[in-house]
Amino acid sequence: IADAAIRIFLGMGIPVRHLFITAAPELMAVSAQHEDEGPFFYISASHNPAGHNGLKFGSSGGVFGSEEAAALISRFRSYCRDPEMPSRLVKLEAAVDEERYAACIGEIPANKLLALDIYRRFTIMTAASTRAVCGQDQILNRIREYAGTYGLGVVIDFNGSARSLSIDETFLRELGISVRTLADVPGMITHGIIPEGENLEYCRQALEAAYSEDPAFMLGYMPDNDGDRGNIVYIDENSGRAEVLQAQEVFSLAVLSELAFTEYSEGPGEGEKRAVVVNGPTSMRIDAIAAHFGVEVHRCEVGEANTVQLARSLRERGYTVRILGEGSNGGNITYPASVRDPMNTILSFIKLLAVRDSREGRGLFAIWLERSAQLHRYREHYSLSDILATIPKASTTPTSAERSILHTSCPSQGALKRAYEALFEQAWNDERETFFAPLGITSWKEFNTEGISCREGVGSRFRSGEERGGFKIIFHAADGKATDFIWMRGSGTEPVFRIAADSLGGSKE
């Protein structure tokens, strides 16, 4: 695919900087730093089965939004219908000078070294939330001091992903962190690709084994094929066992860390407009965390491009949006990045551990405890287990669970949603006192997400087009606080609806 694309680009007179095997966040960092070079084209396996690739287009450090993507898809389909297109492409490809093509390939090593350097500097700037070198050094030194004093080790299960050729291992070692790796050759896919459930078991077992030999090993992570999605395993010091963090927990801890870090580096921000952007099925534990920091939560349709686009829109309106993402999938997007990045996620966790109370002020965990009225739970030698014990409790249906997939032959998502609305209202009227009231639920509201919009209201007039967006009912207690939600959204590629439920308080009933 890359060979054909390069030849066509060159045949069209478009200069090409080829990076070969490159993690998506690395490519996005190069794009963000070299906006003058125009857009990027990325052949991405992502979380697809081996041999099934997708194509990503974007510019300025992020993939194109839904409108631009729709235009590209429309143009592609028109090309497929054009009987003259194959011969035109063959002629275009044949016209490329072979020396020019060979020169493009020959520049790969230099391009890769430059990309790694750009990505490393971009990662540091993102973690420190400043372009100032002195501010960056301050945070890096805090991490190095922590690693040198207490010891810190990380296990990485690359699973043959593009991240095996990125900065992960060298950068973490540069911070004084011990590293052990699994399947660290690109293409060495040894198990399932999506970094969830049983696929994290390999990393969990490796972390547990590393911890038994060296107690410094506390964290591990596994990315997907293109390296923009990753989830975390950690050591529970109470049991001495490695545990898998659920995707919603990973995102919650990252949000907690970055909101505390914003306050640590910039102050409480009284009078400022600060926000977190999430998708529809992200757990309401994010709302609870954000509320303690006085930060708004804005929701949009499922899709990374939608969260990025909404965050940009909010920044144009004067908001500070430090972190965003899809809690239902794990991982996070930390500004100025425009793509999920497991390196940013692991650094958020490390900052929670390393940026502790000092003469300069409270550390991140203490800031969180003070904000959430839990300062009595602080102890000097805290661990990730201690932090986890303080975040809002909630139960959320995992997106990969069998009960999260509703198979349906209904051809119209709009028709299904209208029928569901009628059935739900009937159930509410019939069972309000017998089923909902004992759960503390006294009222509900419906929300529909499409792109970056989130509309409150019942019925098709609050949806548009084929009504393919997310559909959500939020339940409220007598004091008006939201306590639970149920959510659904039809898949764009399969005859299924993704469904989820979220309940604050930790009950799994």
N, C-alpha and C positions, 0 to 999 in steps of 0.2 A: 504493500500500500504506500509506504514511504517513497519507494523508488518511483512509482507512477506519479505521485503527487509532486515530488521535486522536479521531475522532468516537465510536467505540465506548467508548474509555476515558472520555471526558467524559460519555457517556450513562450509564456505570456509576458516575459520581461520583468518578472517579479523577483527581486533579490531574495535569496534563501539563506538563513543562518540555521544549519541543521545541528541538533543537539543529540540525536540518536536516542538511546534509552535514558529517559529523564522523568523523574517524578513530577506529577502535575504541579504541585506548589513551587517547585524549582523553576519550571517553565513560566509560571505566572509571575514569579518574582522578577525574572529577566524581562518579561513583558512590561511590568510596572515601572522598572527602572529605565527601559528603552522605548518609551512611548513613540518616539520619532520613527522607529522602525516599522510601525504599523501593526497589523493584527497577527495572531498566531493560529496555527493549525496543529491539532494534537490528535494522534491516533491512540485511543484510550480503551484498554480492556476493562478498566474500572473494576467492578465486582462481577462482571460477566464470566461465564464459563470459558475455559481456555479455547482460543480460536474464534471467539465472538468479540469483534472489536466495534467500538463506536468512534465517531469523529466529533471533536470539540473545536469550536471556533470562538475567538474572543479577542480582546485588546485591553490595554491599560491594566493588566493584572487580573482580569476576570473574564469568565465566559459571557457570551452575548445573552441578553435578556430574551424573554419570550417573544417579543415582537420581531427582533432581529432574527431569532432562530426560526420563527414561522416563515419569514421571508426567504431564508436560506433553503428551508425544506420545500417551499413552493417552487423555487428556482430549480432545485435538484429534480423534483418530479417532472417539471417541464422538460428538462434535459433528457430524462429517461423516455419520455414520449416522442422525442425528436429522432426520427430514423437516420438523420444525417450526423448526429452527434458522435457516434463511434468513429466514423472516418475522419471527422474533424480532429478528434483527440489523437488518433494515430498519426496524422500529419503533423500536429503540433509537437507531439513527443519526438517524432523522427527528425524534426528540424533543430533539436537541441544539439549544440556543439558538445562533443564528448569530453573535450578538454575542460570546458566550463563545468560540466557535470562532475568530472573527476576532481576538479579544484574544490567544488562544494563539499564533496565527501572528504577530501583531504583536510579540510578545515575543522572537522568534527572534534579532534582532541583539543585544539585551542579553544573552540567554542564551549566545550564541556568544562574546561578549567575556569573559563570566565564565568560560566553559569554557576558553578559551585561557589565561587568567590562572591558573586552577587547575592546568591541565595543565603549564604552564611551571614553576610552583612545585613540583609533584609530580615533574617530571623532574629538577629540581635536587636535591631531597631524595633521590631514588633514586640519582643519580650520586654524590652525596657521602656517602650512607649515614648521614645524620644530619639531625635536625630543627633543630639549632642553626645559626643564621644565620652565626656566625663560622666554623664548620666548613665550611659550604657555600661561603662566600666564599673560604676558603683553597684549595679545589679549583678553583673558577672562576678565581681569580687565577693559579693554576699553569698552567691552560690558556691564559689570555690572555697570560701571560708567554712561554709557548712559541710561541704563534702570532705574537706581536710580534717575537720574537728570530729564529726560524727560518722563519716563514711557514707557513701551513697553508691548503689549499683543499680543498673537497669539492664533487663533482658529484652532483646529485640527479636521477634520472630518475623523476619522479612518475608518468608514464604515465597521467595523468588520474585518479589515485587521490584518495581523500578527504584524504590527507596534504597535497595541494596547498593546502588551506584550513586547515592546522594551523600549528604553531609552528616547523617545521623551519628555514625560511630565516631568519626574523627572529632566532631564538634562536642559531643558529650565528654569524650576523653579530655578534650581541651579544657573543660570545666572541672576536671579532677574527678569525674564520675567513672566508675568501673563499668565495663560493658561486656556482655556476652551475647552472641548472635546465633540464630538458627536460620537455615536455608538462605544463606547470604549470597547466592549466585543468581543473577537475573534469569528467570525462567524455571528455577528450581521450585516449582509449585508442589508442595508435599501434602497439602490437605485443602479443605474448602476455603474459598476465597473471601467470602464476606466475614469481616472481623466481629463476629457475634457467636454466642452460644458455644457449641462444641468445638468450633474452629479456634477458639481461644484456649482450649484445653492444653494444647501443646505448649503455648507460652506459659500458662499457669503452672504446668508440671516443671518446666525448665526453671521458672523463677523459684519454685519451692525447693528444687534441688540446689540451686545457687545459694539460696538463703541458708540452707543447712550447712553449707561449706563456708559461707561468709555472710554474717548478719547484715552487712552493708547493703545487700541486694534487697530492695524494697518495692521496686516498680518494674513493670514490663508492658510492652505494647506490641500490637500486630497491625500493620496497614493492609489495605486492599491492593490490587494489582498496580494501579497508577499512583498509589501512595498519598492520596488526599483524604482518605478516611481511615481512622484507626481507633481502636478501643483499648482499654487499660485493664491490667491485672495488678494486684497489690498484695503485700503481706499484711495479714491481720496479726499484729503483735500479740494480741490476747491469746490466740490459738497457735500461732507459729505456722499457720497454713496460708498458702496463696489463694486468693479469691478473685473471681471475675466481677468487675464492676458492670452493672447494667448501663446501657447507652444513656438513659436519662440521668443516671448518677454521674457518669463521666461529664456530661454537659453541665449539670448542676454545680459540680465542684469547680469546673473551669469558669463558670459565670461568677461564682462566689469569689474565686481568686482574683479575677480581673476587675470586679467592682471594688474589692478591697484594695487592690493595687492602684486603681485610679484615685481612691481617697488617700492612699499612702503617698503617692507622688504629686497629686494636684490639690489635695485638701477635700473637705466635704462637698464643695461645689454648691453651696446654698445659693439659690437664685438661678442656677444653671439648669438647662434642660438636658437630662441624661436619659438614655433609653437602651434597652436590649431588644433585639429583633429575633423572633422565633417563628417557626411554622405552626400550623394549626394543632397537630397532635403532640406538641411539646408539653410535658407535664406542668401543671400549675405550681409545682414546687419552685419553678423559676419566678413566678409572680410573687411568691412568698419571700424568696431571697431578695429580689429586687426591691420590694416594698420596704425592707429594713434599711436599704440604702437611699430611699427616696427616689428610686429610678423607675421610669415607666417601662411597660412591656408592650410591644407592638407586634401583632401577628399577621402572617401572610399565608399564601398558598404553599403547599409542599413544593420543594424545588430550591436548590441552592441559589440559583440565579434570582429567584424572587426575594430571598432574604437579603442578598447583596443589593438588589435594586431598591428595596424598601429602606435599607440603611442609608443608601446614598440620598434618597429623597428626604429622609429625616435630617441628615446633615445639612442639606440645602436649606432646611427650615430652622437651622440654628441648634440642632441637637448634637450632643456628643454621644456617639455609639461606639463604645469600646469593643464590645463583643456581640456576636450574633451567631445563629446557626440553627440546626434542626436537631433538637434534643432527642427526637424519635430515632435518629440514626447514629447518635453519638458524635464526638468530635466537636470542633468549634471553629469559627472564623474570627480571628483577632485582628482588629484594625492596626495597620493599613492593609493587611492581607485581604484578598477577595475570594479566597478558597479555603476550605477546611485543610488543616495541616496537623498531623499527629505530633510533629515537633513542637508546634505552638501549644498543643494540649499538654504534652508531657512537661513543658517548661512552666505552664500554669500550675501544675501540681508541684513541681520542684520549688517554685517561688513560694507557694503556701508553706512548704517545709523550711525553706532557707531564709526567707525575709522575716526574721523574728524581732522581738522587742530589743531595742538598742538605745543609745543615748540620743539618736535622732528621732525616736518616737516609737509608737506601737508597731508591731509586726502585723502581717496580713491576718493571721488567725485571731489575734487579739482584737483587731479592728472589727472583724466579723462578730466576735463574741460580744463586744461592746454594743454594736449596732443591734444585735438580736437579743439583748438583755440576758446573755448567758456568760458573762465575764467570770462568774464563780466556777465555771467549768475549765478555766485555763489552768494548765500546768506547764512547768518549764520544759520538760522533755516530752512534748507531745508528739504524736505520730499521725499518720493518715487515718488510722482507725479512730483516733480521738476527734478528728475533724469531721469524719463521716457521721459520728454519733450526734453531731450538733446541727446537721442540715435538716430542713423540714422533711418529715416522713410522708411518703406517698407510695401508692401502688399503681403501676401503669402497665397495660398490656404490652408485651414486647412485640415489635413489628414482625419478627420472624416466627412467632408462635402460630401453631396451626389454627387456633381459635381466632386469630387476627385476620384470617382470610375467609371472606364470604364469597362462595362461588355462586354466580348468577348468570342466567341466560337473557336477562332483561336487556333489550337493545338500547334503551334510552335511560341515561342516568337521571335526567330530569323527571321522567315518569316514576322511577323508583323512589326518588326523593319526595315527590309529591304524595305518593302512596304512604311512604313512611311517616310523613308529617301528619297525615290523617290518622294513621294507626296510633302514633304516639300521643296525640291529643286525646284520643278516645281512652287510651290506657291511663293517661294522667287524670282524666275526669273520673274514671272508674276506680282507680287504685291510689288516689292521692292520699287518703287517710290510712289505708291499710298497708300500703307498700312504701310509699315515699316518706310520709310523716315519721314513721319509726326510724328512718335513716337520717332524720334531721333536715330533710329537704322540704322547703316550703314554696319555692318558685323556680322558674327556669327561663332561659333566654336562648334563642337560636341565632347562630352566626354562620355566614357563608363566606368563604375566602376564595378569591379569584385573583391570580397574579399578586399584586401588592395591596389589593383592597380587601377589607374585612367589613362586611355589612351585617348589621343586626336586623333581624326580621324574619317572619315566616312567609313562605310562598315563593313562587317563581320570579316575582318582581324584584326579589333581592338576589337573583342570579341572572346570568346572561348567556347567550349563545346556546351551546349544547348542555349547559349546566354541569360541566365536568369538574367543578372546583370542590373544595372541601366543605363538608357539612358537619356542624357541631352544635350540640345542645349542652349548655352549661347550667348546672344546678346550684341553687343558692340556699343558704340557711336563713333562719328568721332574722339574723342581724344583717342580712344582705351580702355576706361574704360568700364568694364562690367556693364550693367544696368539692365538686366532682364534674366530670364531663364525659360524654360519649361522642365519638367522632367517626366519620366515614369518608371515604373518597374512592371513586372508581379508578382502576388502573388504566393507564393509557395504552398498555401493551398486552394485557391479559384480560380474560372475561371474569374478573374478580373485583370485589370491593375490599379495600383495606379498612379494617375497623379497629377501634381502640377505645379503652375506657381508662379514666384516671381518677383516683380518689385520694384526697389528702387525708393524712392521719395514720396511714400505714396498714389499715385493715385490708386483707386480701380476699375478703368474702365477696 
